[in-house]
Amino acid sequence: MAAFLYRLGRVAFRWRWFVTLLWVAVLTAVGFAAAKAPAAPDDGFSMPGIESQKAFDLLEQRFPGSTADAAVARIVFVAPTGEKITAADNRVVIKKTVTEAADGSQVAAAVNPFQAKAVSKDASTAYATVTFKAKADDLTDAAKNHLQHAIDQARDAGLTVEVGGNALATQPAAGGPAEVIGIAIAAVVLLITFGSLAAAGLPLLTAILGVGISMAAILALGSAFGLSETTGTLATMLGLACGIDYALFVVSRYREERAKGHAPREAAGLAAGTAGSAVVFAGLTVVIALAGLSVVGIPMLTKMGLAAAGAVVIAVLISLTLVPAILGFWPNAALSRSARKRGTIQPADAHNGGSRWARIVVRHPLPVLLLGVVGLGAIATPVMDLQLGMPGDEAKPTSTTERRAYDALADGFGPGFNGPLTIVVDARAAEHPKTAVSTIAKKIAATDGVVSVSPARFNPDGDTAVFTAIPTTSPTDEKTKTLVHTIRDNRPAIESRAGASFEVTGTTALNIDVAQKVQDALIPYLAVVVGLAVVLLLLVFRSLLVPLKAALGFLLSVLAALGSVIAVFQQGHGADLLGVEQTGPIMSLMPIFLVGIVFGLAMDYEVFLVSRMREAYVHGDRPAQAIVTGFRYSARVVVAAALIMMAVFSGFVGAQESMIKMIGFGLAIAVLFDAFIVRMAIVPAILALLGDKAWYLPRWLDRLLPNVDVEGDALSRRDSTNPASAPGDTADREVARV
């Protein structure tokens, strides 16, 4: 591996024009293909294998022309203080608003609240439901503006009018200024780390190029594989973060080899052979984690994982080829300004901050280990109270009309009104379908926790009906979850008596089913990802204990990160500091996202840091000294990489949407725990305690495993006594003098 990548780095350095133009050609080609490709079809959010999805599919099949996920707007009218919504003047305003809304080009129906009895008992609140013929993403601006105009007229008449549903809801944006801020902070960190604008700009340039190629490829292949810009969100985030990190490690190793006296081309080859080997295996661990998302069984999540894995592969290829090629254009520009002024390059200081910290840990490994493990364990304790769900309008800021509509409906009709359960009855086998549906409705209405049920609506064939059941508790309340399970547990007896079958669905039931499916998939996903990564790290480090230590350290950091998310977003500790206005259950996909993304990044730090220790150990250092040597060369770069990751993720904490805040905070705090506590403290402490045993591998297993030579032992054996005069580097000697 090291010898191959060494040759690749030298070839890329020598044929820099060809390599650079090749990548530019790739970007141009995929960009052209993306511009000409048709728009990807909207497959929506599907969840095969759960009851809610089966019910949605049945609705679309039995109610032709209707769309189970069609856009809906719920217009909530609240009377002025001291007035009734049923007053004559208010009735006229509401009737006019509903009539105008019904005239919209894409509107299927608009129901007057007085005809539908959608008025609260105290007559302070009423709501009108506007159903569209298309999905929310397919609504035209004209249709939205028409509805908004009708609402504005009602407000002008003196009523308080808010709008729930998804028709006019603003979609959460995760990009824009957050990404710009993250890139700006990354640039500052790189500049401080390298002391050179060119060295700082190179990782940014190559990472942005890689993200551009990845996103263009996703759009170009969108129609064929059902990919979209949403699918590429994760690819953009990880492509940018990993692209910067991988180029950062290669450039850092190039500077280190130049400090040892190697000529530029030779230094580029050695950087690709050593740091590049670590990049390859770090990238593979990320790809394993992302591709493993397919285990969960959610098509959208599978597509996001595979698209992001592709972006990481591109980042690896660019760091191994384009980075050495660009170094070939300006071989001295990547060096620090002081090195260029002095005319000589100083090797890494044997007493820099990284080596000093490592010596402290090596002298006191047990206290450092205990402090780190106990501290992260304490932070992880809220995981025991984890509640999964999908935050809805109740989690949005009070500045949004969706949140105000949610609160108004809860005040007027009760907390359960915002989370109705949809009951789909299949009465095709019943002798008297209407009687069967009536029997099921009565049984469900008599269930504890149900306030009321709506009249049933039949399809044209009269063999399928749908009605809603209103719970007494809010959609995210644990009692609502219990109610759904109770109705389903009582189903065999109810179906036997009615002679028809039914399914429970709706947004509330769907969220409950999704949370359960994700929770059930979490352990298998962890087993697959961690198991494959342990095997991969076994090849890299040729040790039994180092891969196990890496996996256990990751589990500790991800549990601590999840505990922090629960403490803030579910339990409310420090929520005000992050601008979280409403606490509630943790987003269902959050644990999966956290495990997948953080595992990949954690293994990055593990490979880059420990591979330098392994390299020093293989080349003759004692175990304790190998730890210090690894930290001397890698600690500063790993810290810079972690700070860049935290900067990118922290930018999303400032978003308005609670869900975006949660993702940004969770990923940023996970990187903090894993990079600075696990990798920089717990890992060296364990290695110091184990000594030579840390690198033990049974002889029979050593013979079976292929030698991938990540530490570049083959390169050390072939290295000449005068590193600056390696074969083929004659033309570089003058440049090497800076």
MIDO-436068 format. One record per residue (C-alpha): residue in one letter; x, y, z. Coordinates in steps of 0.05 Angstrom, whole numbers, padded with zeros to 5 digits, always signed. Each point is the difference from the previous one (the first is absolute). Example, Ala and Ser with C-alpha at 12.3 -4.5 7.8 and 13.67 -1.06 7.14 Angstrom:
BEGIN
A+00246-00090+00156
S+00027+00069-00013
END
This chain:
BEGIN
M+00000+00000+00000
A+00053+00051+00021
A+00045-00016-00059
F-00057+00006-00049
L-00025+00066+00028
Y+00072+00026+00002
R+00006-00012-00074
L-00068+00031-00012
G+00020+00063+00038
R+00064+00007-00040
V-00036-00010-00066
A-00053+00051+00019
F+00054+00050+00020
R+00038-00011-00066
W-00061+00000-00046
R-00034+00056+00038
W-00030+00034-00061
F-00031-00065-00024
V-00029-00018+00069
T-00027+00070+00012
L-00033+00005-00069
L-00029-00070+00009
W-00036+00021+00064
V-00024+00064-00033
A-00026-00041-00058
V-00037-00046+00049
L-00032+00060+00033
T-00020+00029-00067
A-00028-00066-00025
V-00043-00015+00061
G-00021+00073+00004
F-00024-00002-00073
A-00036-00066+00014
A-00034+00029+00061
A-00023+00061-00040
K-00031-00045-00054
A-00028-00053+00046
P-00075-00001+00014
A-00025+00016+00070
A-00001-00059+00047
P-00069-00027+00017
D-00025+00014+00070
D-00006-00068+00032
G-00020+00031+00066
F+00016-00030+00068
S-00016-00074-00001
M+00010-00051+00055
P-00011-00071-00026
G-00023-00051+00051
I-00037+00044+00050
E-00075+00003+00011
S-00007+00074-00013
Q+00032-00007-00069
K-00045-00059-00017
A-00061+00042+00018
F+00025+00058-00043
D+00009-00048-00059
L-00070-00027+00010
L-00029+00070+00000
E+00033+00017-00066
Q-00024-00066-00030
R-00073+00003+00024
F-00011+00075-00006
P+00019+00013-00074
G+00020+00071-00015
S+00019+00015+00071
T+00071+00005+00026
A+00015-00024+00070
D+00054+00052+00008
A-00036+00057-00037
A+00013+00070+00027
V-00046+00026+00054
A-00011+00068+00030
R-00038+00007+00065
I-00023+00072+00008
V-00013+00016+00073
F-00046+00058+00017
V+00002+00031+00071
A-00051+00052+00020
P+00021+00066+00033
T+00000+00000+00076
G-00072+00003+00026
E-00031-00022-00066
K-00025-00066-00028
I+00024-00030-00065
T-00073-00016-00014
A-00021+00073-00001
A-00034+00021-00064
D+00056+00046-00024
N+00053-00053+00013
R-00041-00053-00036
V-00003+00044-00062
V+00076+00011+00001
I+00014-00075+00009
K-00049-00020-00055
K+00032+00049-00048
T+00070-00025+00017
V-00019-00073-00011
T-00036+00014-00065
E+00059+00038-00028
A+00049-00054+00023
A-00043-00053-00035
D+00009+00037-00066
G+00075-00015-00001
S+00026-00034-00063
Q+00028-00061+00037
V-00052-00005+00056
A-00039-00064+00006
A-00047+00022+00056
A-00009+00054+00053
V-00047-00015+00057
N-00039+00055+00037
P+00010-00009+00075
F-00073+00014+00016
Q-00023-00056-00047
A+00053-00048+00025
K-00013+00018+00074
A+00072+00021+00006
V-00013+00050+00055
S+00026-00004+00071
K-00049-00009+00058
D+00013+00071+00025
A-00011+00027-00070
S+00067+00036+00001
T+00034-00040-00054
A-00018-00032-00066
Y+00040-00031-00056
A-00009-00014-00074
T+00037-00056-00036
V+00025+00013-00071
T+00022-00062-00037
F+00040+00004-00064
K+00007-00047-00059
A+00076+00000+00002
K+00056-00010+00050
A+00028+00060+00037
D+00063+00001-00043
D-00041+00000-00064
L-00044+00060+00018
T+00009+00060-00046
D+00016+00069+00025
A-00067+00023-00028
A-00038-00051+00042
K+00038+00020+00063
N-00009+00074-00013
H-00075-00008-00012
L-00008-00035+00068
Q+00044+00051+00035
H-00042+00057-00030
A-00064-00030+00028
I+00033-00006+00069
D+00025+00071-00001
Q-00070+00026-00015
A-00027-00036+00062
R+00055+00031+00042
D-00017+00069-00026
A-00072-00012+00023
G+00024-00005+00072
L+00006-00075+00012
T+00063-00035+00023
V+00016-00049-00055
E+00056-00051+00001
V+00016-00056-00048
G+00022-00071+00016
G+00013-00058-00045
N+00054-00007-00053
A-00029+00041-00058
L+00030+00066+00021
A+00052-00026+00049
T+00070+00027-00008
Q+00049-00057-00012
P+00061-00002+00047
A+00064+00021-00035
A+00065-00031+00024
G+00047+00035-00047
G+00014+00072-00020
P+00033+00044+00053
A+00014-00059+00046
E+00044-00033-00052
V+00035+00066-00017
I+00015+00013+00074
G+00026-00071+00008
I+00047+00008-00060
A+00024+00068+00025
I+00018-00029+00069
A+00033-00060-00034
A+00043+00048-00041
V+00022+00036+00064
V+00017-00066+00034
L+00040-00023-00061
L+00037+00066-00004
I+00020-00004+00074
T+00020-00073-00008
F+00043+00009-00062
G+00021+00073+00003
S-00008+00004-00075
L-00058+00025-00043
A+00015-00050-00054
A+00003-00060+00048
A-00064+00024+00033
G-00036+00011-00066
L+00020-00066-00033
P-00045-00045+00044
L-00058+00049-00008
L+00008+00003-00076
T+00004-00075-00009
A-00057-00014+00048
I-00046+00050-00036
L+00019-00032-00066
G-00017-00068+00027
V-00068+00023+00026
G-00014+00032-00067
I+00014-00065-00036
S-00041-00040+00050
M-00062+00045-00003
A+00003+00005-00076
A+00004-00076-00004
I-00060-00007+00048
L-00042+00047-00043
A+00023-00034-00064
L-00019-00069+00026
G-00062+00026+00036
S-00053-00023-00050
A+00031-00069-00007
F+00009-00015+00075
G-00051+00046+00032
L+00053+00048+00029
S-00014+00073+00014
E+00031+00061+00033
T-00028-00024+00066
T+00036-00066-00010
G+00064+00039-00009
T-00005+00039+00066
L+00041-00052+00038
A+00047-00008-00059
T+00015+00075+00001
M+00012+00001+00075
L+00046-00060+00002
G+00032+00013-00068
L+00022+00069+00024
A+00022-00023+00069
C+00037-00063-00022
G+00029+00035-00062
I+00032+00054+00044
D+00025-00050+00050
Y+00031-00049-00050
A+00036+00055-00039
L+00022+00030+00067
F+00035-00065+00020
V+00035-00008-00067
V+00024+00072-00001
S+00024-00005+00072
R+00040-00063-00016
Y+00029+00033-00062
R+00026+00057+00043
E+00028-00050+00050
E+00037-00038-00055
R+00028+00065-00027
A+00026+00016+00069
K+00038-00066-00001
G+00037+00024-00062
H-00038-00035-00055
A-00008+00033-00068
P-00071+00023-00017
R-00019-00057-00046
E+00028-00052+00048
A-00036+00034+00058
A-00066-00002-00039
G+00010-00074-00013
L+00016-00015+00073
A-00060+00041+00023
A-00046-00039-00046
G+00032-00066+00022
T-00006+00012+00075
A-00055+00051+00015
G-00035-00023-00064
S-00003-00071+00026
A-00033+00025+00063
V-00048+00041-00043
V-00021-00062-00039
F-00017-00040+00061
A-00032+00058+00036
G-00043+00011-00061
L-00018-00073-00003
T-00026+00002+00072
V-00043+00060-00017
V-00027-00035-00062
I-00016-00062+00042
A-00038+00043+00050
L-00040+00036-00054
A-00014-00061-00044
G-00023-00035+00064
L-00059+00047+00004
S-00034-00047-00048
V-00008-00048+00059
V-00054+00046+00029
G-00047-00015-00059
I-00020+00072-00016
P+00009+00013-00075
M+00013+00075+00009
L+00053-00014+00053
T+00032-00053-00044
K+00005+00049-00058
M+00029+00054+00046
G+00052-00048+00027
L+00022-00026-00067
A+00004+00070-00030
A+00042+00025+00059
A+00044-00062-00006
G+00012+00018-00073
A+00020+00071+00021
V+00050-00028+00050
V+00030-00045-00053
I+00010+00061-00045
A+00032+00037+00058
V+00049-00057+00009
L+00018-00003-00074
I+00011+00076-00003
S+00045+00000+00061
L+00043-00055-00031
T+00006+00030-00070
L-00020+00073-00005
V+00033+00022+00064
P+00070-00025-00021
A-00013+00029-00069
I-00014+00070+00027
L+00060-00006+00046
G+00040-00012-00063
F-00019+00069-00028
W+00023+00037+00063
P+00044-00048+00041
N+00023+00053+00049
A-00064+00040+00007
A-00028-00053+00047
L+00057+00013+00049
S-00007+00051+00055
R+00021+00072-00013
S+00055-00005+00052
A+00029-00062-00035
R+00001+00037-00066
K+00034+00060+00031
R+00053-00041+00037
G+00014-00043-00061
T-00002-00062+00045
I-00057-00043+00026
Q-00001-00017+00074
P-00023-00070+00020
A-00056-00009+00050
D+00019+00024+00069
A+00014-00058+00046
H-00031+00040+00057
N-00061+00028-00034
G-00069+00002+00032
G-00019-00069-00026
S+00061-00035+00027
R-00004+00036+00067
W-00073-00022+00008
A+00018-00071-00019
R+00055-00003+00053
I-00050+00022+00053
V-00048-00056-00021
V+00055-00052-00003
R+00023+00019+00071
H-00071-00002+00028
P-00040-00048-00044
L-00047-00028+00052
P-00027+00067+00028
V-00009+00026-00071
L-00036-00063-00022
L-00047-00001+00061
L-00015+00075-00005
G-00017-00006-00074
V-00042-00063+00005
V-00038+00023+00063
G-00012+00069-00029
L-00028-00024-00066
G-00039-00054+00036
A-00034+00052+00044
I-00017+00043-00060
A-00030-00061-00035
T-00049-00017+00057
P-00060+00037-00032
V+00001-00053-00055
M-00040-00044+00048
D-00059+00049-00009
L+00004+00003-00076
Q-00067+00014-00034
L-00002-00003-00076
G-00049+00037-00044
M-00005+00052-00055
P-00005+00071+00025
G-00057+00036-00034
D-00029+00070+00001
E+00004+00000+00076
A+00076+00003-00005
K+00002+00059-00047
P+00014+00071+00025
T-00061+00040+00023
S+00017+00050-00055
T-00027-00050-00052
T-00074-00003-00017
E+00003-00076+00003
R+00019+00001+00073
R-00054+00052+00017
A-00052-00041-00037
Y+00021-00062+00039
D-00007+00037+00066
A-00067+00030-00019
L-00029-00068-00018
A+00027-00031+00064
D-00032+00056+00042
G-00066-00005-00036
F-00009-00074-00013
G+00049-00035+00048
P+00072-00024-00006
G-00018-00063-00039
F-00034+00037-00056
N+00067+00014-00034
G+00016-00074-00005
P-00062-00036-00025
L+00005-00074-00015
T-00025-00021-00069
I-00038-00066-00001
V-00004-00034-00068
V-00052-00056-00002
D+00003-00053-00054
A-00072-00026-00003
R+00005-00036-00066
A-00011-00067+00034
A-00058+00024+00044
E-00071-00017-00017
H-00024+00069+00022
P+00058+00049-00007
K-00035+00059+00033
T-00019-00042+00061
A+00070-00027+00006
V+00031+00070-00003
S-00050+00025+00051
T+00018-00057+00048
I+00074+00015-00006
A-00011+00075+00011
K-00041-00013+00063
K+00052-00046+00029
I+00056+00049-00012
A-00041+00058+00027
A-00010-00040+00064
T+00075-00010+00010
D+00030+00038+00059
G+00040+00059-00026
V-00046+00015-00060
V-00040+00065+00003
S-00042-00010-00062
V-00003-00031-00070
S-00021+00034-00064
P-00054-00025-00048
A+00027-00053-00048
R+00013+00018-00073
F-00008-00056-00051
N+00034-00009-00067
P-00042-00003-00064
D-00004-00076+00002
G-00025+00002+00072
D+00048-00054+00024
T+00051+00045+00035
A-00010+00055+00052
V+00043+00049+00037
F-00013+00038+00064
T+00041+00035+00054
A+00007-00011+00074
I+00021+00059+00044
P+00044-00019+00060
T-00003+00036+00067
T+00075+00012-00001
S+00048+00036-00046
P+00035-00035-00059
T+00067-00005+00036
D-00029-00023+00067
E+00019-00071+00021
K-00074-00012+00016
T-00017+00010-00074
K+00051-00053-00018
T-00032-00047+00051
L-00069+00015-00030
V+00024-00020-00070
H+00028-00066+00027
T-00065-00012+00039
I-00044+00008-00061
R+00045-00047-00040
D+00002-00051+00056
N-00076+00000+00004
R-00006-00007-00076
P-00010-00076-00005
A-00062+00003+00045
I-00028+00061-00035
E+00012-00029-00070
S-00031-00066+00020
R-00064+00034+00023
A-00004+00049-00059
G+00019-00048-00056
A+00048+00052-00030
S+00073+00019+00010
F+00030+00068+00016
E+00067+00035+00005
V+00022+00058+00043
T+00039+00055-00037
G+00006+00076-00004
T+00059+00044+00016
T+00000-00018+00074
A-00003-00075-00011
L+00051+00005-00057
N+00049+00036+00046
I-00010-00054+00054
D+00012-00055-00051
V+00062+00034-00029
A+00029+00009+00070
Q-00011-00073+00016
K+00030-00023-00066
V+00062+00043+00009
Q+00008-00023+00072
D-00004-00073-00021
A+00052+00011-00055
L+00050+00037+00044
I+00033-00062+00030
P+00006-00038-00066
Y+00028+00063-00032
L+00051+00008+00055
A+00020-00073-00004
V+00011+00003-00076
V+00037+00066-00001
V+00044-00012+00061
G+00014-00072-00020
L+00023+00018-00070
A+00041+00059+00026
V+00035-00044+00052
V+00020-00048-00055
L+00026+00059-00042
L+00039+00029+00059
L+00028-00069+00014
L+00032+00003-00070
V+00025+00071+00011
F+00031-00007+00069
R+00014-00076+00001
S-00024-00002+00073
L-00057-00033+00036
L-00009+00051+00055
V+00008+00066-00038
P-00063-00011-00044
L-00041-00022+00060
K+00023+00061+00039
A-00018+00044-00059
A-00070-00029-00005
L-00013+00005+00075
G+00025+00072+00001
F-00048+00018-00056
L-00059-00031+00037
L+00018+00041+00061
S+00004+00065-00038
V-00064-00011-00040
L-00039-00018+00063
A+00026+00063+00034
A-00020+00041-00061
L-00069-00031-00001
G-00006+00012+00075
S+00017+00074-00011
V-00053+00005-00055
I-00052-00031+00046
A+00019+00045+00058
V-00010+00063-00042
F-00055-00016-00050
Q-00042-00049+00040
Q+00013+00019+00073
G+00011+00074-00012
H+00067+00010+00036
G+00033+00060-00033
A-00054+00003-00054
D-00007+00076+00007
L+00074+00009-00017
L-00011-00033-00067
G-00066+00034-00014
V-00042-00064+00007
E-00070+00024+00016
Q-00034-00068+00008
T+00030-00065+00025
G-00026-00068-00022
P+00020-00068-00027
I+00065-00008-00038
M-00006-00004-00076
S-00009-00074-00018
L+00059-00001-00049
M+00047+00038+00046
P+00033-00061+00033
I+00011-00032-00068
F+00029+00064-00029
L+00043+00010+00062
V+00027-00071-00002
G+00014+00000-00074
I+00032+00068-00008
V+00038+00002+00065
F+00026-00071-00008
G+00031+00019-00066
L+00032+00063+00028
A+00023-00035+00063
M+00036-00053-00040
D+00033+00055-00040
Y+00032+00028+00063
E+00017-00070+00024
V+00035-00019-00065
F+00039+00065-00008
L+00023+00003+00073
V+00014-00073+00015
S+00031-00015-00068
R+00056+00049+00018
M+00010-00036+00066
R+00000-00067-00037
E+00050+00028-00050
A+00047+00023+00056
Y-00008-00067+00037
V+00016-00040-00064
H+00061+00043-00012
G+00029-00015+00069
D-00031+00046+00052
R-00020-00029+00067
P-00076+00001+00013
A+00000+00062+00044
Q+00047+00038-00047
A-00042-00022-00060
I-00061+00034+00032
V+00040+00065+00009
T+00027-00004-00071
G-00070-00010-00028
F-00026+00060+00038
R+00060+00043-00020
Y-00017-00008-00074
S-00075-00010+00000
A-00032+00035+00060
R+00000+00069-00030
V-00029-00023-00065
V-00054-00044+00034
V-00019+00059+00044
A-00005+00045-00061
A-00043-00052-00036
A-00046-00006+00060
L-00007+00075+00007
I-00019+00004-00074
M-00053-00053+00008
M-00028+00034+00062
A-00001+00067-00037
V-00039-00030-00058
F-00050-00035+00044
S-00008+00056+00051
G-00022+00047-00054
F-00066-00038-00003
V-00015+00013+00074
G-00021+00070-00020
A-00056-00025-00045
Q-00072+00015+00019
E-00023-00072-00008
S+00007-00042+00062
M+00016-00061-00042
I+00059+00035-00035
K+00024+00026+00068
M-00002-00071+00027
I+00041-00029-00057
G+00052+00055+00003
F+00007-00002+00075
G+00003-00076+00003
L+00054-00006-00053
A+00042+00058+00028
I-00002-00026+00072
A+00015-00071-00025
V+00063+00024-00036
L+00020+00038+00063
F-00006-00062+00044
D+00031-00048-00049
A+00059+00041-00024
F+00020+00035+00065
I-00019-00050+00054
V+00000-00069-00033
R+00055+00006-00052
M+00044+00051+00035
A-00006-00026+00071
I-00033-00069+00008
V+00036-00032-00060
P+00071+00018+00021
A-00015-00018+00072
I-00023-00070-00020
L+00060-00009-00046
A+00047+00022+00055
L-00031-00050+00048
L+00004-00057-00050
G+00071+00013-00023
D+00025-00052-00050
K-00064-00040+00009
A-00038+00054-00038
W+00034-00022-00064
Y-00005-00075+00012
L-00026-00043-00057
P+00002-00077+00001
R+00049-00027-00051
W-00051-00044-00035
L-00045+00062-00010
D+00060+00041-00022
R+00014-00050-00055
L-00073+00000-00023
L-00008+00075-00003
P+00025+00037-00062
N+00054+00052+00014
V-00029+00067-00022
D+00061+00038+00028
V-00036+00063+00022
E+00061+00024+00039
G+00043+00000-00063
D+00051-00051+00023
A+00015-00018-00073
L+00015+00073-00014
S+00048+00004+00058
R+00039-00060-00025
R+00007+00028-00071
D+00016+00071+00024
S+00071+00020-00017
T+00049+00027+00050
N-00007+00069-00031
P-00075+00013-00002
A+00006+00062-00042
S+00030-00039-00058
A-00050-00055-00012
P-00003-00028-00071
G-00033+00046-00050
D+00004+00062+00045
T+00061+00033-00030
A-00042+00057-00028
D-00030+00012+00068
R+00064+00011+00039
E+00003+00075-00012
V-00072+00007+00020
A+00011-00041+00063
R+00048+00053+00026
V-00060+00048+00006
END
